[in-house]
Amino acid sequence: MQAEPLIDWPEPLLHLVEFAAIFLAAGAVGFRYSALRGRLGLPGTAGGGHDARVYADAARRAALLGILGSLLGAGMLVRSLVGVAVRRHVGVVQLVTGSFLTGAEVVLMALAIIGFALASRGVRAGWLLAAVGVVVGQVRGLLLGQISRQVNPMHVLSGALWIGTLFVLVFAGISVVLRDEPARERRGAIVADMVNGFSPLALVCGGLLVLFGAITAWRHLHTLSALWTTPYGYALIAKLCVVAVVFGLGAWNWRRQRPTLGSESAATAVRRSARYELTAAAIVLCITAILVSLPSPRRPGAPEGPRGERPAGAPSAGAPSAGAEAPR
């Protein structure tokens, strides 16, 4: 009999799309409420109208990235709903209306898309709608008091608010500022303002990422020896090694690059170093997509479970991620 493969392809690729969806959407929200906090709709900034225009342009570009992430998540959600409906021989509408959490997931996904669409048109209230859709959608289990099941969603959300926001900061924030000719004399100051606004969010989310990641890992390893005796443990070690690189680069940017900000050359340097951090983070996501596709180590003495039970390291597929918590 042919041995069953450890990974069912293209499952890791689908997980990677899920991660990209939540990271883009949460990153856009994080950018708006950290790097741009208090900067929209306030023309009386130090640089006058030029600054206000640059911040508004960055916000619009961030909203477009948020729409992209939400649409990716919506596509994965539809795919999941159709698959579950086929397996259970029910209609998609019945599936959505038959479960509070599934219905809430669809509503919150739609709320995120509508919110980002409004934000891209300059409607400030759209950001609040998008934030509710993204954040509540990821931890929607709290609506039913499922606190113990929110460890992994919080782990994913923390990472998305840190690395996703950094991505949006680099490609919808710093890049926009450095290409803006009318604001040339203010480029360094604007970038410094954005980075300093982002830093507290990065520090908080980095700590939460470690906390919830450690809880999630222990829940699936069961024993410390599983770390070096199982494929899941091998993948986790590889992930932790690259995560250490991400934290190291993040610490370098915070301690060495951020204090030098204020000039255009310093802004260019921090954008370059942030790209290195994002590259390492992308490798982490690729490894994580494989990790969550592997079977969790069995608890000592427990019988082998059915194939297909993925670890809780996978995204919970909330808005704007990909799965559906349908009624059983």
C-alpha positions in Angstrom: 0.0 0.0 0.0 1.4 3.4 -1.0 2.1 5.6 2.0 -0.2 8.6 2.4 1.6 11.9 1.8 2.1 14.2 4.7 0.8 17.2 2.8 -2.2 17.4 0.5 -1.3 19.8 -2.3 -2.3 22.5 -3.0 -3.4 23.0 0.6 -0.2 25.0 1.5 -0.8 27.3 -1.4 -4.4 28.0 -0.3 -3.2 28.7 3.2 -0.7 31.2 1.7 -3.5 33.0 -0.1 -5.4 33.1 3.2 -2.5 34.6 5.0 -2.0 37.2 2.2 -5.7 38.2 2.5 -5.7 38.8 6.2 -2.2 40.5 6.2 -3.3 42.9 3.4 -6.6 43.8 5.0 -5.4 44.0 8.6 -2.2 45.9 7.4 -4.4 48.5 5.8 -6.4 49.0 9.0 -3.2 49.0 11.1 -1.6 51.6 8.8 -4.6 53.9 9.0 -4.9 53.8 12.8 -1.2 53.9 13.6 0.9 55.6 10.9 -1.9 58.0 9.9 -3.6 58.3 13.2 -4.8 61.9 13.6 -3.4 62.9 10.2 -6.4 62.7 7.9 -8.7 65.7 7.5 -6.4 68.0 9.4 -4.9 70.5 6.9 -3.2 72.5 9.6 -0.1 70.3 9.8 3.4 71.6 9.8 3.7 71.3 6.0 0.3 72.8 5.3 -1.7 71.5 2.3 1.2 69.4 0.9 1.3 67.2 4.0 -2.5 66.7 4.1 -2.5 65.7 0.4 0.3 63.2 0.9 -1.4 61.6 3.9 -4.7 61.4 2.0 -3.0 59.8 -1.0 -1.3 57.2 1.3 -4.6 56.4 2.9 -6.3 55.9 -0.5 -3.5 53.5 -1.6 -3.7 51.6 1.7 -7.5 51.3 1.2 -6.9 49.8 -2.2 -4.6 47.2 -0.7 -7.3 46.5 1.9 -9.8 45.9 -0.9 -7.4 43.5 -2.5 -7.0 41.5 0.7 -10.7 41.5 1.4 -11.5 40.3 -2.1 -8.9 37.5 -1.8 -10.5 36.5 1.4 -14.0 36.7 -0.1 -12.9 34.4 -2.9 -11.5 31.9 -0.5 -14.6 32.1 1.6 -16.9 31.4 -1.3 -14.7 28.4 -2.3 -14.9 27.0 1.2 -18.7 27.5 1.5 -19.3 25.8 -1.8 -17.0 22.9 -0.8 -18.8 22.4 2.5 -22.2 22.7 0.9 -21.4 20.0 -1.7 -20.1 17.7 1.0 -23.2 18.2 3.2 -25.6 18.2 0.3 -27.1 21.5 1.3 -27.4 24.9 -0.4 -24.9 27.7 0.2 -27.7 30.0 1.5 -28.9 27.3 3.9 -25.3 26.9 5.1 -24.9 30.6 5.7 -28.3 31.1 7.4 -28.0 27.9 9.5 -25.0 29.1 11.5 -24.6 32.3 13.4 -20.8 32.4 13.0 -20.9 31.6 9.3 -23.5 34.3 8.7 -21.5 36.7 10.8 -18.4 35.8 8.7 -20.2 36.7 5.5 -21.6 39.9 6.8 -18.3 41.0 8.3 -16.5 40.2 5.0 -19.0 42.4 3.1 -18.6 45.1 5.7 -14.8 45.1 5.2 -15.1 45.3 1.4 -17.6 48.1 1.6 -15.6 50.0 4.2 -12.4 49.8 2.2 -14.3 50.9 -0.9 -15.6 54.0 0.9 -12.2 54.7 2.4 -10.6 54.6 -1.1 -13.0 57.4 -2.1 -12.0 59.5 0.9 -14.9 58.7 3.2 -13.4 58.5 6.6 -16.2 56.5 8.1 -15.3 53.7 5.7 -12.2 53.0 7.8 -14.2 52.3 10.9 -16.4 49.9 8.9 -13.4 48.2 7.5 -11.7 47.9 10.9 -14.8 46.2 12.4 -15.1 43.9 9.4 -11.5 42.8 9.6 -10.8 42.6 13.3 -14.1 41.3 14.5 -14.2 38.9 11.6 -10.9 37.4 12.6 -12.0 36.8 16.2 -15.7 36.4 15.6 -15.8 33.3 17.9 -15.8 35.8 20.8 -19.4 36.7 19.8 -20.4 33.3 21.1 -18.0 33.3 24.0 -15.5 30.9 22.4 -12.6 32.4 24.2 -10.4 29.3 24.3 -10.6 29.0 20.5 -9.3 32.5 19.9 -5.7 31.8 20.6 -4.7 31.0 17.0 -6.9 33.8 15.5 -5.3 36.3 17.8 -1.8 34.9 16.8 -2.7 35.4 13.1 -4.2 38.9 13.8 -1.2 40.0 15.8 1.2 39.0 13.0 -1.0 40.6 10.4 -1.2 43.9 12.3 2.6 44.0 12.6 3.9 42.7 9.3 0.9 43.6 7.3 1.0 47.2 8.5 4.8 47.3 7.8 4.0 46.2 4.2 1.4 48.9 3.7 3.7 51.4 5.4 6.5 50.6 2.9 4.4 50.3 -0.3 1.5 52.7 0.3 3.2 55.1 2.7 6.9 55.6 2.3 7.0 54.9 -1.4 4.2 57.5 -2.0 6.0 60.1 0.1 9.4 59.6 -1.7 7.7 60.0 -5.1 5.9 63.2 -4.2 7.7 66.2 -5.8 5.7 69.0 -4.2 6.5 67.7 -0.7 10.2 67.1 -1.4 11.4 69.3 1.4 9.0 67.6 3.9 9.7 64.0 2.8 12.0 63.0 5.6 9.7 64.6 8.3 6.5 62.9 6.9 8.2 59.4 6.8 9.5 59.9 10.3 6.0 60.8 11.4 4.6 57.6 9.8 7.2 55.3 11.2 7.0 56.8 14.7 3.2 56.3 14.6 3.7 52.6 13.5 6.3 51.7 16.1 4.0 51.3 19.2 1.7 49.0 17.2 4.7 46.9 16.1 6.0 46.6 19.6 2.6 45.5 21.1 1.8 43.1 18.2 5.2 41.6 18.3 4.7 40.8 22.0 1.3 39.3 21.4 2.6 37.3 18.5 5.1 35.6 20.7 2.6 35.0 23.5 -0.1 33.5 21.4 2.4 31.7 19.2 3.9 29.9 22.2 0.5 28.8 23.4 -0.5 27.5 20.0 2.8 25.6 19.6 2.5 23.9 23.0 -1.1 22.9 22.3 0.0 21.0 19.2 3.3 19.6 20.3 2.0 18.1 23.5 5.5 17.0 24.5 8.8 18.9 24.0 10.4 15.9 22.3 7.9 16.3 19.4 9.8 19.4 18.5 12.7 17.3 17.1 11.0 14.0 16.4 8.1 14.9 14.1 7.7 16.7 10.8 5.5 19.3 12.5 8.3 20.0 14.9 10.9 20.2 12.2 8.8 22.8 10.3 8.2 24.7 13.6 11.9 24.9 14.2 12.5 26.2 10.7 9.8 28.8 11.3 11.2 29.9 14.6 14.7 30.4 13.1 13.4 32.7 10.4 11.1 34.4 12.9 14.2 35.2 15.0 15.6 36.9 11.9 12.4 39.0 11.5 12.6 40.1 15.1 16.3 40.9 14.7 15.7 43.1 11.7 12.7 44.7 13.4 14.8 45.5 16.4 17.5 47.0 14.1 15.0 49.2 12.4 13.5 50.3 15.7 16.7 51.0 17.6 19.1 52.1 14.9 17.1 53.3 11.8 14.2 55.0 13.4 16.2 57.5 15.6 18.0 58.7 12.4 14.8 59.6 10.6 14.2 63.2 9.5 16.0 63.4 6.2 15.1 61.9 2.8 18.3 59.8 2.8 17.3 58.3 6.2 13.8 57.6 4.8 15.3 55.8 1.9 17.5 53.7 4.2 14.6 52.7 6.5 12.6 51.7 3.4 15.4 49.5 2.3 15.9 47.8 5.6 12.1 47.3 6.0 12.1 45.5 2.7 14.6 43.0 4.1 12.4 42.5 7.1 9.4 41.9 4.8 11.4 39.4 2.8 12.2 37.4 5.9 8.5 37.6 7.0 7.4 36.3 3.6 9.6 33.3 4.1 8.0 32.8 7.5 4.5 32.8 5.9 5.6 30.2 3.3 6.9 27.9 6.1 3.8 28.5 8.1 1.6 27.6 5.2 3.4 24.2 5.1 3.3 23.9 8.9 -0.4 24.2 9.2 -0.8 21.6 6.4 1.0 19.0 8.4 -0.7 16.7 10.9 -0.2 17.7 14.5 1.9 15.4 16.7 -0.3 12.9 18.6 -0.8 13.2 22.3 1.1 10.4 24.1 -1.1 7.3 24.2 -3.8 8.8 22.0 -5.0 6.8 19.0 -4.2 8.1 15.6 -6.9 10.6 14.5 -8.5 10.9 11.1 -6.7 12.3 8.2 -7.4 16.0 7.6 -7.4 17.4 11.1 -5.2 20.4 10.6 -3.5 22.1 13.5 -4.9 25.3 14.9 -1.9 27.1 13.4 -4.0 27.5 10.3 -6.1 30.7 9.9 -9.6 30.3 11.2 -10.8 31.7 7.9 -12.6 34.6 9.3 -13.2 37.8 7.5 -11.1 38.4 5.6 -9.6 35.0 5.6 -11.0 31.8 4.2 -12.8 29.0 5.9 -16.4 28.7 7.1 -17.6 27.6 10.5 -20.6 25.8 9.3 -23.1 23.9 11.5 -22.2 20.4 12.2 
